């Protein structure tokens, strides 16, 4: 119809021209017909379909183990020597038909290959997980892992390897024969004990290629011998758990050194000793967890807090309090989980007391009552609609310190459910630990905040679903360390002045790994037990050689923090001091920087693990001398191929720019020739 309209319009216009020859008339007729046809088509506005074909070359991912064990325990006759060079040639051998990405890993994954082999830890599962996350939904043709199969961090790599839908080829480095060595494999112990009680520590002693040798195990407490034992090694691969029973006879922090005497021709003596700290307490701090109805979060909260043996949690229904014989003065902290308005009314005495309170919200909490009782946050919601929110750590938070690994984990955990509405806050930025992240949008709404309310410390968690965090962490990491650290540090902050101390100085932990930043916190309270940080706080760290390191704490929020950086390996004592008015305060303690010798704990390569990973994926395990076969194996693998994606796209005809220029050109040309021939 548009074409007929164009032809009819041109025929009416050029059927009887006076000054045009037949050639010009036909040319102008055609130009006018095309112009009218195109304009009519623009008015009708049809859709234009375009089809594009996008080829996606198969990805070949190469992951190289960069841990120290590769360099320390090479294969016999140095068969691993050319493995790194041969692996680097794989990209050129495969050619342009493959997209090769190279990485190296130890504790974390990094781009490119390397020849340093200086990683202090090996986490193969983390490397696999990061590769899978980075290249999800892409055409992964094959994964090549060059490693000795030994790992000392993370979960079994076979579980992560199953998530790859492509073939995995492994290159088996290292020597499967253990070297002559004695070592302390692990120490199981509780970080706290109670005055007058006996407590036990389980020490895993290991001996390799040392059949017939006696292991002399000695234990010292604060420098004095407390245990000695001789263990006979009767096999070439010997392991035995030794139980050491001790008595907590003195209050305070105690340092225990475990030491196995070295033997002749031993591979390394760095792994013959370990240091742990145990704090002896008078009594446990008691926490009261009150709720209106059952919820999976209740168990998670109780388990996470009691992960610190210093804490004991009493969980109780508000309705059962009259018959539960609960004496509120016995508890250092009250956790109020999703209470109704009636329950808030029954707990007026507790809320008005000086007992610190941690409020927790969710779908069942009575928002008007919660807003009335706590002064940190105000949640405006017309009805109990919930939305999924992720935890976004706030860098400005200074009330206490969480390790970087814990913050990274918490930021990746599944979302909690928080009330849908507007959030107002009277808390400074330094008091908000997590903000709400809705989808990919970071909001200003607090998810977890801490502050001061009339002289007592208060915390508010606005979401529910902590059970999701517990399951996610165990599924990905095989433990609950991040959740336990979050609750332990939160409870420690809320109950900080329950013991009546005016000045507290405490490290983030008592044993730091080599190269790890030493973090130390300090708190100062006036006579009213209000936190202050007006005066400067200085600290002196002194190692066993008498060398001193002096620092000045930074003032953050209402407390103090110090990042002393990475200190040399050794035993340290610290002495911190400050002056509040005319009253001097001081605090002492100790900490240890231990060498990272995880790579020395397992000298034998684990080729069976590499063989299993390759077999379950349909790939193959190769020795270093066989790397030259790898390119041919990949090329002959019919499952590794280029995928072509068809992309159909529909667009309005008005979006086709060349049509506008064509109309402009035809009209301009028609006007010019008509003008020249005297038709205008």
Buried (B, 14 or more C-beta within 10 A) or exposed (E): EBEEBBBEBBEEBBEEBEEBEEEBBEBBBBBBBBBBBBBBBBEEEEEEEEEEEEEEBBBBBBBBBBBBBBBBBBBEEEBBEBBBEBBBBBBEBBEEEBBBBBBBBBBEBBEEBBEEBEBBBBBBBBBBBBBBEEBEEEBBBBBBBBBBBBBBBBBBBBBBBEEBEBBBBBBBBBBBEBBBBBBBBEBEBBBBBBBEEEBEBEBBBBBBBBEEBEBBBBBBBEEEEBBEBEBEBEEBEBEBEBEBEBBBEEEEBBBBBBBBBEBEEBBBBBBBBBBBBBBBBEEBBBBBBBBBEEBBBBBBBBBBBBBBBBBBBBBBBBBEBEEEEBEEEEBBBBBBBBBBBEBBEBBEEBBEBEBBBBBBBBBBBBBEBBBEBBBBBBBEBEEBEBBBBBBBBBEEBBBBBBBEEBBEBBEEBEBBBBBBBEBEBEBBBBBBBBBBBBEEEEEEBBBBBBBBBEEBBBBBBBBBBBBBBBBBBEEBBEEBBBBBBBBBBBBBBBBBBBEEBBBBBBBBBBBBBBEBEBBBBBBBBEEEBEBBBEBEBBBBBBBEEEEEBEBEBBBBBBBBBBEBEEBEBBBBEBBBBBEBEEEEBEBEBBBBBBBBBBBBBBBBBBBEBBBBBBEEBEBBBBBBEBBEEBBEBBEEBEEBEEEEEEEEEEEEBEEEEEBEEBBEEBBEEBEEBBEEBEBE
